[in-house]
Amino acid sequence: MSIERSASADHQTAPASTGQGVRFLAVLDADSTLIENEVIELLAEEMGSLAEVAGITERAMQGELDFAESLRERVATLAGLRVDRIPVIAARITLTRGLEELIDGLHRRGSRIGVVSGGFHELLDPLASALGLDHVRANRLAVADGRFTGGLDGPIIDAAAKAEALAEWAAEDGIPLSRTVAIGDGANDLEMMATAGLSVAFNAKPIVRRRADVVAGRVDLAGVLPLLGFVD
């Protein structure tokens, strides 16, 4: 992964290593970062509401809806979807290139990795377990009688919640924020990226590319490892 330095970044270098017992915490967004897909689109495709979801997304991009409003409207289109369809939908998920190499490289060097997403636990929990991720946080879909109700169960994972998750996990793992890395692509990743010691714009929107410390030149997560000094 080639790296471009962001001219407007506050932090210009990777967190420094102190030598002994040093660990890092990397926290990734899910959609278009950890995975190539958009989870809400996979669910909507199964439900037959993909066009409606796309329209809501476009309204949000035009500033007509904030993240929470757009999320609720998109989730509402899933009302009636059977919970037992989740494994079928999950089978359509494509991991981003280099993800497994990144996970293995971090774990072999005593570091940890998590995913925090505006997507959904129903799809991300099994994936996180299979990959051996250390942390996962996402929205949860409300269920009744074996079907999704079109509502959400619990707090919405928005930009502020993503930043809070990174800080909380760092504290749990005994890692100072200076040794955390946030990797994301969208505007709702910016608070998390500002909280981290190093921010990486990955497959990112222009606003994220402008504000990140470094910009990934290729869509390959293994390229994050050299930023931490991890070179085999």
C-alpha positions as CSV (number, residue, x, y, z in Angstrom):
1,M,0.0,0.0,0.0
2,S,1.6,3.2,-1.1
3,I,1.1,6.1,1.4
4,E,0.5,9.8,0.8
5,R,1.0,12.3,3.6
6,S,-1.9,14.6,4.2
7,A,-0.9,18.2,4.1
8,S,-3.5,19.3,6.7
9,A,-2.9,16.5,9.2
10,D,-2.2,17.3,12.8
11,H,-0.2,14.1,13.3
12,Q,2.4,13.3,10.7
13,T,4.0,10.2,11.9
14,A,3.1,6.8,13.2
15,P,3.0,6.3,17.0
16,A,6.5,5.8,18.3
17,S,7.6,2.4,19.7
18,T,9.4,2.3,23.1
19,G,10.8,-1.1,22.5
20,Q,9.7,-3.6,25.2
21,G,6.2,-4.8,25.6
22,V,4.8,-2.3,23.1
23,R,1.4,-3.0,21.7
24,F,-0.8,-1.1,19.3
25,L,-4.6,-1.0,18.9
26,A,-5.9,-0.7,15.4
27,V,-9.6,0.2,15.0
28,L,-11.3,-0.2,11.6
29,D,-14.6,0.9,10.2
30,A,-16.4,-2.0,8.6
31,D,-18.2,-1.0,5.3
32,S,-15.7,-0.4,2.5
33,T,-12.8,-0.8,5.0
34,L,-12.8,-4.1,6.8
35,I,-15.1,-5.5,4.1
36,E,-15.7,-4.4,0.5
37,N,-19.5,-4.3,0.9
38,E,-22.0,-2.0,2.5
39,V,-23.9,-4.1,5.1
40,I,-27.2,-2.2,4.8
41,E,-27.2,-2.8,1.1
42,L,-26.7,-6.5,1.5
43,L,-29.7,-6.7,3.8
44,A,-31.8,-4.4,1.6
45,E,-31.0,-6.5,-1.4
46,E,-32.3,-9.6,0.3
47,M,-35.4,-7.7,1.4
48,G,-36.0,-6.1,-2.1
49,S,-35.6,-2.6,-0.8
50,L,-32.2,-1.7,-2.3
51,A,-33.6,1.1,-4.5
52,E,-35.4,2.7,-1.6
53,V,-32.3,2.5,0.6
54,A,-30.2,4.0,-2.2
55,G,-32.6,6.9,-2.3
56,I,-32.4,7.5,1.4
57,T,-28.6,7.4,1.2
58,E,-28.6,10.0,-1.5
59,R,-30.9,12.3,0.6
60,A,-28.4,11.9,3.4
61,M,-25.5,12.8,1.1
62,Q,-27.4,15.9,0.0
63,G,-27.7,17.0,3.7
64,E,-31.4,16.4,4.0
65,L,-30.9,13.8,6.7
66,D,-28.4,13.3,9.4
67,F,-26.8,9.9,10.1
68,A,-29.3,8.8,12.7
69,E,-32.3,9.8,10.6
70,S,-31.0,8.1,7.5
71,L,-30.1,4.9,9.5
72,R,-33.5,4.7,11.0
73,E,-35.2,5.2,7.6
74,R,-33.0,2.6,5.9
75,V,-33.5,0.1,8.7
76,A,-37.3,0.6,8.5
77,T,-37.2,-0.9,5.0
78,L,-36.0,-4.2,6.5
79,A,-39.2,-4.8,8.4
80,G,-40.3,-8.4,7.9
81,L,-36.9,-9.8,6.9
82,R,-36.4,-13.2,8.4
83,V,-33.6,-13.6,10.9
84,D,-32.7,-17.0,9.5
85,R,-31.6,-15.3,6.2
86,I,-28.6,-13.8,7.9
87,P,-26.2,-16.7,7.1
88,V,-27.2,-16.5,3.5
89,I,-26.6,-12.7,3.4
90,A,-23.3,-13.1,5.3
91,A,-22.0,-15.5,2.6
92,R,-22.0,-12.5,0.2
93,I,-19.5,-10.5,2.3
94,T,-16.1,-10.0,0.7
95,L,-13.1,-9.3,3.0
96,T,-10.9,-6.4,2.0
97,R,-7.6,-7.4,0.5
98,G,-4.8,-7.7,3.2
99,L,-7.2,-7.9,6.1
100,E,-6.1,-11.4,7.3
101,E,-2.5,-10.4,6.9
102,L,-3.1,-7.3,9.0
103,I,-4.8,-9.2,11.8
104,D,-2.1,-11.8,11.9
105,G,0.7,-9.2,11.7
106,L,-0.8,-7.3,14.6
107,H,-1.5,-10.3,16.8
108,R,2.0,-11.8,16.2
109,R,3.4,-8.6,17.6
110,G,1.3,-8.4,20.7
111,S,-1.2,-5.8,19.3
112,R,-4.9,-5.8,19.1
113,I,-7.6,-5.0,16.5
114,G,-11.2,-4.0,16.6
115,V,-14.1,-3.0,14.3
116,V,-16.6,-0.3,15.1
117,S,-19.4,0.2,12.6
118,G,-22.6,1.9,11.7
119,G,-23.6,-1.5,10.4
120,F,-25.0,-4.4,12.4
121,H,-23.9,-6.9,14.9
122,E,-26.0,-9.6,13.3
123,L,-23.6,-9.8,10.4
124,L,-20.4,-8.5,12.0
125,D,-20.3,-10.7,15.2
126,P,-19.9,-14.0,13.3
127,L,-17.3,-12.4,11.0
128,A,-15.4,-10.9,13.9
129,S,-15.3,-14.2,15.7
130,A,-14.1,-16.1,12.6
131,L,-11.4,-13.6,12.0
132,G,-10.3,-13.4,15.6
133,L,-10.9,-9.7,16.1
134,D,-10.5,-8.5,19.7
135,H,-13.3,-5.9,19.7
136,V,-16.5,-5.3,17.8
137,R,-19.2,-2.7,18.2
138,A,-22.1,-2.0,15.9
139,N,-25.8,-1.3,15.7
140,R,-28.3,-4.0,16.6
141,L,-31.5,-4.7,14.8
142,A,-34.7,-5.2,16.7
143,V,-36.3,-8.7,16.3
144,A,-39.8,-10.1,17.0
145,D,-41.1,-13.6,16.2
146,G,-38.0,-14.4,14.1
147,R,-38.2,-11.4,11.9
148,F,-36.6,-7.9,12.0
149,T,-39.1,-5.3,13.0
150,G,-37.6,-2.4,11.1
151,G,-36.3,-0.8,14.3
152,L,-33.0,-0.7,16.2
153,D,-32.3,-2.2,19.6
154,G,-30.0,0.0,21.7
155,P,-27.9,3.1,21.1
156,I,-27.0,4.2,17.5
157,I,-23.3,3.8,16.7
158,D,-22.6,7.2,15.1
159,A,-19.4,9.3,14.8
160,A,-19.2,10.1,18.5
161,A,-19.8,6.5,19.5
162,K,-17.0,5.3,17.2
163,A,-14.6,7.7,18.9
164,E,-15.8,6.6,22.3
165,A,-15.3,2.9,21.4
166,L,-11.7,3.5,20.4
167,A,-10.9,5.3,23.6
168,E,-12.7,2.7,25.7
169,W,-10.9,-0.2,24.1
170,A,-7.5,1.5,24.4
171,A,-8.2,1.9,28.1
172,E,-9.2,-1.7,28.5
173,D,-6.1,-2.9,26.7
174,G,-3.8,-0.6,28.6
175,I,-2.8,1.3,25.5
176,P,-2.3,5.1,25.4
177,L,-4.2,6.9,22.7
178,S,-0.8,7.7,21.2
179,R,-0.5,4.1,20.2
180,T,-3.9,3.7,18.6
181,V,-4.6,3.7,14.9
182,A,-8.0,4.5,13.3
183,I,-8.7,3.4,9.8
184,G,-11.8,4.6,7.9
185,D,-13.3,5.9,4.8
186,G,-16.3,8.2,5.7
187,A,-17.3,11.3,7.4
188,N,-18.6,9.4,10.4
189,D,-15.1,8.1,11.0
190,L,-13.5,11.5,11.5
191,E,-14.1,11.8,15.2
192,M,-12.5,8.4,15.8
193,M,-9.6,9.3,13.5
194,A,-9.1,12.6,15.4
195,T,-9.0,10.7,18.7
196,A,-6.4,8.2,17.6
197,G,-2.7,8.6,17.6
198,L,-2.6,7.9,13.9
199,S,-5.4,8.2,11.3
200,V,-5.4,6.4,8.0
201,A,-7.8,7.3,5.2
202,F,-8.5,4.0,3.4
203,N,-10.6,3.8,0.2
204,A,-11.8,7.1,1.5
205,K,-14.0,10.1,0.7
206,P,-12.3,13.4,-0.2
207,I,-13.0,15.0,3.2
208,V,-11.4,12.0,5.0
209,R,-8.4,12.1,2.7
210,R,-7.9,15.8,3.5
211,R,-8.0,15.3,7.3
212,A,-6.2,12.0,7.8
213,D,-2.6,11.8,8.8
214,V,-1.9,9.4,5.9
215,V,-3.8,8.3,2.9
216,A,-3.7,4.7,1.6
217,G,-2.7,4.7,-2.1
218,R,-3.9,1.1,-2.6
219,V,-6.9,-0.9,-1.2
220,D,-4.7,-3.3,0.7
221,L,-4.9,-3.4,4.5
222,A,-1.6,-5.2,4.9
223,G,0.0,-1.8,4.1
224,V,-0.9,-0.5,7.5
225,L,1.7,-2.8,9.1
226,P,4.8,-0.8,7.9
227,L,3.2,2.3,9.3
228,L,3.8,0.8,12.7
229,G,7.3,-0.4,11.9
230,F,6.1,-4.0,11.4
231,V,8.1,-5.2,8.4
232,D,9.0,-8.9,8.0
